[in-house]
Amino acid sequence: KPTKPPKYVRKGILRALLIGIRYFNTPNELAGCHQDIDDVTEYITKKHPRCCIATLRDKADDPLYQRSDCPTGANITAGMVALINSAKPGDTLLVYYSGHGSYQKDALTDEPDHIDESICPVDCQTAGMIVDDKLQN
């Protein structure tokens, strides 16, 4: 008589960093990025009651990007480092990004297409983009 394989049971928790950037009051403003974060949060909390979620989102009334939960390049990088440092054995880590992406010439010559992909933090015009090489490290 065949037996069923044991059901996988996650022993850790789901830890997530959710980033939503609308780029308020700019020519590049997006409409649905905050709703994306709300939808993903709702899905995660329904499916994974044991979860830990951090969110970064811009606000229309914060043009100086001084809040700790504002998705600046520095805060996104710090959020990813904090997510990794908080991980315990058995945890699942998730980074979800809703915002603009871009590309630029491959600085390290490690890409077959000679292009680096990047995400655009809310302060990308002054602080630059976050390139895939940095995310990989």
C-alpha positions in Angstrom: 0.0 0.0 0.0 1.6 3.3 -1.1 2.1 5.9 1.6 1.9 9.7 1.2 5.1 11.6 1.6 5.2 13.6 4.7 3.8 17.1 4.4 6.4 19.8 4.6 6.1 21.9 7.7 7.9 25.2 7.9 9.5 25.6 11.3 10.4 29.2 10.9 8.4 32.2 10.0 8.0 34.3 6.9 9.9 37.6 7.1 9.2 40.1 4.5 10.4 43.6 3.3 7.7 45.2 1.1 8.7 48.3 -0.8 6.1 50.5 -2.6 7.1 53.7 -4.4 4.6 56.0 -6.1 7.1 58.9 -6.8 4.5 61.5 -5.8 4.5 64.9 -7.6 7.0 63.8 -10.3 6.5 63.1 -14.0 7.2 59.5 -13.2 4.3 59.1 -10.6 2.8 55.6 -10.5 -0.7 54.8 -9.3 -0.8 51.3 -7.9 2.4 50.7 -6.0 0.9 51.3 -2.5 -2.1 49.1 -3.3 0.3 46.4 -4.4 1.9 46.5 -0.9 -1.5 46.4 0.8 -2.5 43.4 -1.3 0.7 41.5 -0.7 0.4 42.3 3.1 -3.1 40.9 3.1 -2.1 37.8 1.2 0.9 37.1 3.5 -1.0 37.6 6.7 -3.8 35.3 5.5 -1.5 32.5 4.3 1.2 32.9 7.0 -0.2 33.9 10.3 3.3 33.7 11.8 5.0 36.4 9.8 7.0 39.6 10.3 6.5 42.3 7.7 8.4 45.6 7.3 7.2 48.1 4.8 8.8 51.1 3.1 6.6 53.5 1.2 6.8 57.1 0.1 4.3 59.8 1.1 3.1 62.8 -0.9 3.9 65.2 2.0 7.5 64.1 2.6 9.6 65.7 -0.2 12.8 65.5 1.9 12.7 61.7 2.4 13.7 61.9 6.1 11.4 59.2 7.5 13.0 55.9 8.4 10.2 54.1 6.5 10.7 56.1 3.3 12.1 54.0 0.5 15.3 55.8 -0.1 18.3 53.9 -1.4 19.9 53.9 2.1 16.7 52.7 3.7 16.1 50.0 1.1 19.6 48.7 1.6 19.4 48.9 5.4 16.0 47.1 5.2 17.5 44.2 3.2 20.4 44.0 5.6 18.1 44.0 8.6 15.9 41.3 7.0 18.9 39.0 6.4 20.3 39.7 9.9 16.9 38.8 11.5 16.7 35.4 9.8 16.6 32.3 11.9 17.0 28.7 10.7 13.8 27.6 8.9 12.7 31.2 8.1 11.6 32.2 4.6 12.7 35.7 3.4 10.8 37.7 0.9 11.6 41.1 -0.7 8.7 42.5 -2.8 9.3 45.7 -4.8 6.7 47.8 -6.6 8.1 50.8 -8.3 10.2 51.9 -11.3 13.1 49.8 -12.5 15.8 50.7 -15.0 19.0 49.6 -16.5 22.5 50.9 -17.2 25.8 49.9 -18.7 27.3 46.9 -17.0 30.0 48.3 -14.7 31.6 45.0 -13.7 31.4 43.3 -17.2 29.7 40.3 -15.6 26.5 40.5 -17.6 26.2 38.6 -20.9 24.0 41.4 -22.3 26.4 44.1 -20.9 23.4 45.7 -19.0 22.9 46.0 -15.3 19.3 46.0 -14.1 18.4 48.3 -11.2 15.6 49.5 -9.0 14.8 53.2 -8.5 14.5 54.4 -4.9 12.5 57.5 -4.3 15.7 59.5 -4.1 17.3 58.0 -7.2 17.6 61.4 -8.9 20.1 62.5 -6.2 21.4 59.2 -4.7 21.4 56.9 -7.7 19.8 53.6 -8.4 20.3 50.3 -6.7 22.1 48.0 -9.2 21.6 44.3 -9.4 25.3 43.7 -8.5 24.7 45.4 -5.2 21.5 43.4 -4.5 23.4 40.1 -5.3 26.0 40.9 -2.7 
